Amino acid sequence: MFNTLMIVVISYFVYQISQLLHEMGHAIAYRLAYQSKKWRIEIGRGKQILKTKRFKIHLIPADGACYLDDDYEEWYYKKNFIVFLAGPLVNIILFICMIPFIYDINHSADVGSFYRNIVFITFYINFWKALISLLPKEYENMKVNQTDGLKLLNIIKAMKKKRKSNTIKHTKNPLPSDKGLL
């Protein structure tokens, strides 16, 4: 019973922290890319447990969002790609950082269950958080209606479309076909 309760409590805090770090990844990338301080983060749903100028944390761990203000320009494809990739990248870094600890746990007899639970829960939550956020999907009734993966895919499509239209413009012969150079 105690072990199950401990796992639930650890999972709650690890998820909230992982979600916060994910959104902070977006905010930091946005700040660096656009030199703007106009962002805020909201984590979870339900009763609000913390509110500051930039952060709102709710009791129920669910979705999260990093709201970017007016300086955000949709046509800055490369900057936006970095901003939307930064959140999942934080989760990937976190779960990769857990691998040596997992190795240590599996090869050490004197590791406590609390430490073991934190390491494994952090690994799995961040693995799944990265994977799910990179899947291109659209949601209803969420703070943000598109995953980072769908936003990244749309940016890639827009970049290809722009590159293709630029290529067509540059390859057209400016001279009519029946007249040549003498």
C-alpha positions in Angstrom: 0.0 0.0 0.0 2.7 2.5 1.0 4.8 1.6 -2.1 1.7 2.3 -4.4 1.0 5.6 -2.7 4.7 6.5 -3.0 4.6 5.8 -6.7 1.5 7.9 -7.2 2.9 10.8 -5.3 6.3 10.6 -7.1 4.5 10.3 -10.5 2.4 13.4 -9.8 5.4 15.6 -9.0 7.6 14.2 -11.7 4.9 14.7 -14.3 4.2 18.3 -13.2 8.0 19.1 -13.2 8.5 17.4 -16.6 5.6 19.3 -18.1 6.9 22.5 -16.6 10.4 21.8 -18.0 8.9 20.9 -21.4 7.1 24.3 -21.6 10.1 26.1 -20.3 12.0 24.6 -23.2 9.6 26.4 -25.5 9.7 29.6 -23.6 13.6 29.7 -23.5 13.8 29.0 -27.2 11.2 31.7 -27.9 13.0 34.1 -25.7 16.3 33.4 -27.5 14.8 33.3 -31.1 12.7 36.4 -30.8 14.4 38.4 -28.0 11.0 38.7 -26.4 9.8 38.5 -22.9 6.2 38.1 -23.9 5.4 34.5 -22.9 3.6 32.7 -20.1 3.1 29.1 -19.1 0.1 27.2 -17.8 0.3 23.6 -16.5 -2.6 21.3 -15.7 -6.3 21.7 -15.1 -8.7 22.3 -12.2 -8.0 24.3 -9.1 -5.2 26.8 -9.5 -2.4 26.2 -6.9 0.2 28.7 -8.1 -0.1 31.9 -10.1 2.6 34.4 -10.9 3.1 36.9 -13.8 4.4 34.1 -16.1 3.2 30.8 -14.5 -0.1 29.2 -13.7 0.0 25.7 -12.2 -3.2 23.8 -11.6 -3.8 20.8 -9.3 -4.7 18.1 -11.9 -1.7 17.2 -14.1 -2.9 17.2 -17.6 -1.9 19.3 -20.6 0.3 22.4 -20.6 0.8 25.3 -22.8 3.4 28.0 -23.4 1.6 31.1 -24.7 3.7 33.3 -27.0 2.6 36.9 -27.5 2.5 39.3 -30.5 6.2 39.0 -31.4 5.6 35.5 -32.6 5.7 35.5 -36.4 4.4 32.5 -38.3 6.6 33.1 -41.3 9.9 32.7 -39.4 10.0 29.0 -40.1 13.4 28.2 -38.8 12.9 30.1 -35.5 9.5 28.5 -35.0 10.9 25.1 -35.8 13.4 25.6 -33.0 10.7 26.9 -30.6 8.4 24.0 -31.2 11.2 21.4 -31.1 12.6 22.7 -27.8 9.9 21.3 -25.5 10.1 17.7 -26.7 13.9 18.0 -26.8 13.9 18.8 -23.1 12.0 15.6 -22.4 14.3 13.6 -24.6 17.3 15.0 -22.7 15.7 14.1 -19.4 14.9 10.5 -20.3 18.4 10.0 -21.8 19.9 11.5 -18.6 18.1 8.7 -16.7 19.8 5.9 -18.6 23.0 5.9 -16.5 21.0 5.9 -13.3 18.9 2.9 -14.6 22.2 1.1 -15.3 23.4 2.0 -11.8 20.2 0.8 -10.2 20.2 -2.6 -12.1 23.8 -3.2 -11.0 23.6 -2.2 -7.4 22.0 -4.0 -4.6 21.9 -1.2 -2.1 19.6 1.2 -4.0 16.4 2.2 -2.1 13.0 1.9 -3.6 12.4 5.7 -3.4 15.4 6.4 -5.6 14.6 3.6 -7.9 11.0 4.8 -8.3 12.1 8.4 -9.0 14.6 7.3 -11.7 12.2 4.9 -13.5 9.2 7.2 -13.3 11.3 10.1 -14.6 12.6 8.0 -17.4 9.1 6.7 -18.5 7.2 9.9 -18.1 9.7 11.9 -20.2 10.0 9.1 -22.8 6.2 9.1 -23.3 5.9 12.9 -23.0 8.5 13.3 -25.8 6.9 10.6 -28.0 3.3 11.8 -27.6 4.2 15.5 -28.1 6.1 14.6 -31.3 3.2 12.7 -32.8 1.4 14.9 -35.3 -2.1 15.1 -33.9 -4.9 17.6 -33.4 -6.9 17.8 -30.2 -10.2 19.3 -29.1 -10.9 20.8 -25.6 -7.2 21.2 -24.8 -5.2 24.3 -23.9 -3.3 23.9 -27.2 -5.2 22.2 -30.1 -2.1 20.8 -31.9 0.9 18.8 -30.7 4.4 20.0 -31.2 4.8 17.3 -33.8 1.9 18.6 -35.9 3.3 22.2 -35.6 6.7 20.9 -36.7 5.2 19.0 -39.6 3.3 22.1 -40.7 6.4 24.2 -40.6 8.3 21.6 -42.7 5.5 21.6 -45.3 5.4 25.4 -45.4 9.2 25.5 -45.8 9.0 23.0 -48.7 6.2 25.0 -50.3 8.1 28.2 -50.0 11.3 26.6 -51.4 9.3 25.1 -54.3 7.7 28.5 -55.1 11.1 30.2 -54.9 12.6 27.6 -57.2 9.8 28.0 -59.8 10.2 31.8 -59.7 14.0 31.6 -60.3 13.9 28.9 -63.0 11.4 30.7 -65.3 13.0 32.1 -68.4 12.6 35.8 -68.4 12.7 35.9 -72.2 9.8 34.8 -74.4 10.5 31.4 -75.9 10.3 32.6 -79.5 13.0 35.2 -79.0 16.6 34.3 -78.2 19.8 36.2 -77.6 21.7 37.3 -80.7 
